Amino acid sequence: METHPQPKLAFTPDGNFPVTSAEKYIRVFNLTGKIENNDIIIMMKAGFATNIVPDICEVIVKDINYKMEKYFVEFLTKNNLRGKVEKLQDGVLHLFLKGKSSHACEPEKGVNAIGRMCEFLADFTENEVVQFINFYFNDDIHGHNLGVHYFDSFEGNTTLTLSQLNYENSKFQMAIDTRTPNKEIKEKLPKTLERKLAENFTNSVQVSLIKEGKGLFFDPKSEEVNFFLNIYKNITKDYDAKPLATGGGTYAKNVDNSIALVVSGGHTNLYLLKDKKNYELLGKSLDDAAGECLDKVGKVMGLDYPAGPEIDKLANS
């Protein structure tokens, strides 16, 4: 917008059919700290992206009573999970747990491997990281236990995704992807998170905001939304179609008065419509077909989304 004013009305060829008039407010928080207790946990690791439900969690742990291997296998079987155990040396195990990845905008479609691993470990250790994750994030994607749940009749529920965990030598790092409806009080979530961390950790935990995506909201009954919705109805004859809300983030929010409206076919061109007969081409999009191709190949191969990194590993192995 350095050379042109903000548009009075715009749409981006993104989102879902028929028209997306609301996008949740996105924030990703990074947590770092250190615990003091001498523990059986040597290492924990999971997650490669902050906006993806992690599907693999691995832990190196001291098996003091030499019973953990048996219990871990039983836990996997009971909960219909996949995983394995490797003996590194006498009394030290390497545990692997396989969940199911999904995008953080739809965490209900995934199985968070971090949460399920901590559910198992919680019976063997008082480790503050393990206990915190198990109580506040395992099997709770809407923030009920944390006290930050919010529901909007159009946008739906708050969602929380513990997307990364790195723990070694009692030091830890966690990433939490949060997506909240636009009417929620923005300060509530970070303040509540900091309070719960203070209540559950002996030492202070540093919290930093590493990503923020502002929300987008148009009243679904507004003139702007219905202008685009009626175009969709006239073309598809789907007269029952209604505006949608999403937890995902499109680039519509980067421009004022913009709505996400899917337009299939070809690449995206950015036009400035001066009037009904005059328009100016401002720019064109890059080709993302290669990435889509890799994801489709990965789906056929049974790989989790996004498949690109895994296909790259296989190609180089």
C-alpha positions as CSV (number, residue, x, y, z in Angstrom):
1,M,0.0,0.0,0.0
2,E,3.0,2.3,-0.4
3,T,1.8,3.5,-3.9
4,H,-1.9,2.8,-3.7
5,P,-4.5,3.5,-1.0
6,Q,-6.3,0.7,0.9
7,P,-9.2,-0.7,-1.2
8,K,-12.8,0.0,-0.2
9,L,-13.5,-3.7,-0.9
10,A,-11.2,-6.6,-2.0
11,F,-11.1,-10.4,-2.0
12,T,-8.2,-12.9,-2.1
13,P,-8.5,-16.2,-4.0
14,D,-7.9,-18.2,-0.8
15,G,-9.9,-19.9,2.0
16,N,-12.8,-22.2,1.4
17,F,-16.0,-22.1,-0.6
18,P,-18.3,-20.2,-0.6
19,V,-16.7,-17.2,1.2
20,T,-14.7,-16.9,4.4
21,S,-15.8,-13.9,6.4
22,A,-13.9,-14.6,9.7
23,E,-10.4,-15.8,10.5
24,K,-9.4,-16.4,14.1
25,Y,-6.7,-14.3,15.8
26,I,-3.4,-16.3,15.7
27,R,-0.6,-16.2,18.2
28,V,2.3,-18.5,18.8
29,F,4.0,-18.4,22.2
30,N,7.5,-19.7,23.0
31,L,8.2,-21.0,26.5
32,T,11.7,-21.6,27.9
33,G,13.0,-22.6,31.3
34,K,14.8,-25.0,33.5
35,I,13.7,-27.4,36.2
36,E,15.7,-28.4,39.2
37,N,14.6,-31.8,40.1
38,N,16.9,-34.8,39.5
39,D,14.7,-36.8,37.1
40,I,14.5,-40.0,35.0
41,I,13.9,-37.9,31.9
42,I,17.1,-37.4,29.9
43,M,15.7,-36.0,26.6
44,M,12.4,-35.3,25.0
45,K,11.9,-34.0,21.5
46,A,8.9,-33.4,19.2
47,G,7.6,-31.0,16.5
48,F,9.3,-29.4,13.5
49,A,6.8,-26.6,12.8
50,T,4.9,-24.3,15.2
51,N,1.6,-24.6,13.2
52,I,1.5,-28.4,12.9
53,V,0.2,-31.0,15.5
54,P,3.3,-33.1,16.1
55,D,3.0,-36.7,15.1
56,I,6.3,-38.1,16.6
57,C,7.6,-37.7,20.1
58,E,10.8,-39.4,21.3
59,V,12.1,-39.7,24.8
60,I,15.3,-41.0,26.4
61,V,14.5,-42.2,29.9
62,K,16.1,-44.0,32.8
63,D,14.1,-47.2,33.4
64,I,15.0,-47.5,37.1
65,N,12.6,-50.5,37.9
66,Y,13.1,-52.2,34.5
67,K,9.4,-52.2,33.9
68,M,8.8,-49.2,31.7
69,E,9.3,-51.1,28.4
70,K,6.5,-53.5,29.3
71,Y,4.2,-50.7,30.4
72,F,4.9,-48.6,27.4
73,V,4.0,-51.4,25.0
74,E,0.8,-52.0,27.0
75,F,0.0,-48.3,26.9
76,L,0.4,-48.2,23.1
77,T,-1.9,-51.2,22.7
78,K,-4.5,-50.0,25.0
79,N,-4.7,-46.6,23.3
80,N,-4.5,-47.9,19.7
81,L,-1.2,-46.0,19.2
82,R,2.0,-46.9,17.3
83,G,5.5,-46.7,18.7
84,K,8.5,-48.6,19.7
85,V,11.2,-49.0,22.4
86,E,15.0,-49.2,21.9
87,K,17.4,-50.2,24.7
88,L,20.3,-47.8,24.5
89,Q,22.2,-49.3,27.5
90,D,21.4,-51.0,30.8
91,G,18.5,-49.2,32.3
92,V,18.2,-46.5,29.6
93,L,15.4,-46.6,27.0
94,H,14.6,-44.7,23.8
95,L,10.8,-44.4,23.5
96,F,9.1,-43.4,20.2
97,L,5.3,-42.6,20.0
98,K,3.5,-42.0,16.8
99,G,0.4,-39.7,16.8
100,K,-1.2,-38.1,13.8
101,S,-0.3,-34.7,12.3
102,S,-2.8,-32.0,11.3
103,H,-2.7,-28.3,10.8
104,A,-3.0,-26.3,14.0
105,C,-6.2,-24.6,12.6
106,E,-7.9,-28.1,12.9
107,P,-6.1,-29.8,15.9
108,E,-9.2,-32.1,16.3
109,K,-8.1,-33.9,13.2
110,G,-4.7,-34.9,14.7
111,V,-3.3,-36.9,17.6
112,N,-0.7,-34.9,19.5
113,A,2.2,-37.2,20.2
114,I,3.6,-34.9,22.9
115,G,0.4,-35.0,24.9
116,R,0.1,-38.8,24.7
117,M,3.7,-39.4,25.6
118,C,3.4,-37.2,28.6
119,E,0.2,-39.0,29.6
120,F,2.3,-42.2,29.8
121,L,5.3,-40.6,31.5
122,A,3.1,-38.8,34.2
123,D,2.7,-42.1,36.1
124,F,6.5,-42.5,36.4
125,T,7.8,-39.0,37.2
126,E,6.9,-35.7,38.9
127,N,8.8,-33.8,36.2
128,E,7.2,-30.4,36.0
129,V,7.2,-30.3,32.2
130,V,5.6,-33.7,31.9
131,Q,2.9,-33.0,34.6
132,F,2.1,-29.5,33.1
133,I,1.7,-30.9,29.6
134,N,-0.3,-33.9,30.7
135,F,-2.8,-31.8,32.7
136,Y,-3.2,-28.7,30.5
137,F,-2.7,-29.9,27.0
138,N,-3.2,-33.7,26.7
139,D,-6.7,-34.3,25.2
140,D,-7.7,-30.7,25.7
141,I,-7.4,-28.6,22.5
142,H,-9.8,-25.9,23.6
143,G,-8.1,-24.6,26.7
144,H,-10.7,-25.7,29.3
145,N,-8.1,-26.9,31.9
146,L,-6.0,-23.8,31.3
147,G,-9.0,-21.6,31.8
148,V,-8.8,-19.8,28.4
149,H,-11.6,-21.5,26.5
150,Y,-13.9,-19.2,24.6
151,F,-16.8,-20.0,22.2
152,D,-18.3,-17.9,19.5
153,S,-21.4,-19.1,17.7
154,F,-20.0,-18.2,14.3
155,E,-16.2,-18.6,14.7
156,G,-16.3,-21.6,17.1
157,N,-13.9,-22.5,19.9
158,T,-10.5,-21.3,21.0
159,T,-7.9,-23.9,20.0
160,L,-4.5,-24.6,21.6
161,T,-1.8,-26.8,20.0
162,L,1.4,-27.7,21.8
163,S,3.4,-28.0,18.6
164,Q,7.0,-28.2,19.8
165,L,8.9,-29.7,22.8
166,N,12.7,-29.8,23.3
167,Y,14.0,-31.0,26.7
168,E,17.6,-31.9,27.6
169,N,19.7,-31.4,30.8
170,S,16.6,-30.1,32.6
171,K,16.3,-27.2,30.2
172,F,13.2,-27.0,28.0
173,Q,11.5,-25.2,25.2
174,M,7.9,-25.4,24.1
175,A,5.8,-23.7,21.4
176,I,2.1,-23.2,21.7
177,D,-0.1,-22.3,18.7
178,T,-3.2,-20.4,19.9
179,R,-6.2,-19.4,17.7
180,T,-9.0,-17.4,19.3
181,P,-12.3,-15.9,18.1
182,N,-12.1,-12.2,17.4
183,K,-14.5,-11.2,20.2
184,E,-12.3,-12.8,22.8
185,I,-10.4,-10.4,25.1
186,K,-6.9,-10.6,23.7
187,E,-5.0,-10.1,27.0
188,K,-6.7,-12.9,28.8
189,L,-4.9,-15.8,27.2
190,P,-1.2,-14.7,27.8
191,K,-2.0,-13.5,31.3
192,T,-3.7,-16.8,32.2
193,L,-0.8,-18.8,30.7
194,E,1.8,-16.9,32.7
195,R,-0.2,-17.4,35.9
196,K,-0.6,-21.1,35.3
197,L,3.2,-21.4,34.6
198,A,4.0,-19.6,37.8
199,E,1.7,-22.0,39.7
200,N,3.1,-25.2,38.2
201,F,6.9,-24.5,37.9
202,T,9.3,-23.9,40.8
203,N,11.5,-21.7,38.6
204,S,10.3,-18.9,36.4
205,V,9.4,-19.7,32.8
206,Q,10.1,-17.1,30.1
207,V,7.2,-16.5,27.7
208,S,7.7,-14.7,24.3
209,L,5.3,-14.0,21.4
210,I,7.1,-15.3,18.3
211,K,4.2,-15.1,15.8
212,E,1.1,-13.0,15.6
213,G,-1.6,-13.0,12.9
214,K,-4.4,-10.5,13.3
215,G,-7.9,-11.7,13.1
216,L,-10.4,-10.9,10.3
217,F,-14.1,-10.4,10.8
218,F,-16.9,-9.4,8.6
219,D,-20.5,-9.7,9.8
220,P,-21.9,-12.7,7.9
221,K,-25.0,-10.6,7.2
222,S,-23.1,-7.6,6.0
223,E,-23.4,-6.1,2.5
224,E,-19.8,-6.9,1.7
225,V,-20.1,-10.6,2.5
226,N,-23.4,-11.1,0.7
227,F,-22.1,-9.3,-2.4
228,F,-19.6,-12.2,-2.9
229,L,-21.9,-14.9,-1.5
230,N,-24.6,-14.0,-4.1
231,I,-22.0,-14.3,-6.9
232,Y,-21.2,-17.8,-5.7
233,K,-24.9,-18.7,-5.4
234,N,-25.7,-17.5,-8.9
235,I,-22.9,-19.5,-10.4
236,T,-23.3,-22.8,-8.4
237,K,-27.1,-22.6,-7.8
238,D,-26.3,-23.5,-4.2
239,Y,-28.8,-21.2,-2.7
240,D,-28.4,-22.6,0.8
241,A,-24.7,-21.6,1.0
242,K,-23.6,-19.6,4.0
243,P,-20.4,-17.7,4.9
244,L,-17.7,-19.6,6.8
245,A,-15.3,-18.9,9.6
246,T,-11.8,-20.5,9.8
247,G,-9.0,-21.1,12.2
248,G,-6.6,-20.8,9.4
249,G,-5.0,-17.6,8.2
250,T,-5.3,-16.3,4.6
251,Y,-3.5,-13.2,3.3
252,A,-6.9,-11.4,3.1
253,K,-6.1,-9.9,6.5
254,N,-3.0,-8.1,5.1
255,V,-5.3,-5.7,3.2
256,D,-8.1,-3.6,4.7
257,N,-11.7,-4.6,3.8
258,S,-10.6,-7.9,2.2
259,I,-12.4,-11.2,2.2
260,A,-11.2,-14.7,1.4
261,L,-13.0,-16.1,-1.6
262,V,-11.8,-19.2,-3.5
263,V,-11.3,-18.8,-7.2
264,S,-10.1,-22.0,-8.9
265,G,-7.9,-22.3,-12.0
266,G,-4.7,-20.6,-13.0
267,H,-2.5,-18.3,-10.9
268,T,-3.4,-15.3,-9.0
269,N,-3.1,-11.8,-10.5
270,L,-3.5,-8.7,-8.3
271,Y,-5.7,-6.0,-10.0
272,L,-6.7,-2.5,-9.0
273,L,-10.2,-2.0,-10.3
274,K,-10.6,1.7,-11.0
275,D,-14.1,1.5,-12.3
276,K,-16.3,-1.0,-14.2
277,K,-14.2,-0.8,-17.3
278,N,-10.7,0.2,-16.2
279,Y,-8.3,-1.9,-14.2
280,E,-4.5,-2.1,-13.6
281,L,-2.4,-5.2,-13.1
282,L,-0.3,-4.7,-9.9
283,G,1.4,-8.1,-9.6
284,K,1.3,-11.9,-10.0
285,S,1.7,-14.8,-7.7
286,L,4.5,-17.4,-7.6
287,D,3.8,-20.9,-8.8
288,D,3.1,-23.2,-5.8
289,A,2.2,-26.3,-7.8
290,A,5.5,-28.1,-6.8
291,G,4.5,-28.0,-3.2
292,E,1.0,-29.2,-3.9
293,C,2.4,-32.0,-6.0
294,L,4.6,-33.2,-3.1
295,D,1.7,-33.2,-0.7
296,K,-0.4,-35.2,-3.1
297,V,2.4,-37.7,-3.7
298,G,2.8,-37.9,0.1
299,K,-0.9,-38.6,0.6
300,V,-0.7,-41.6,-1.8
301,M,2.4,-42.8,0.1
302,G,0.6,-42.6,3.4
303,L,2.8,-39.8,4.7
304,D,1.5,-37.1,7.0
305,Y,0.9,-33.5,6.0
306,P,3.0,-31.6,5.0
307,A,4.8,-34.4,3.1
308,G,7.6,-32.3,1.6
309,P,10.2,-32.6,4.4
310,E,9.6,-36.4,4.7
311,I,9.9,-36.9,0.9
312,D,13.1,-34.9,0.9
313,K,14.5,-37.2,3.6
314,L,13.5,-40.3,1.6
315,A,15.0,-38.9,-1.5
316,N,18.4,-38.3,0.2
317,S,18.5,-41.6,2.0
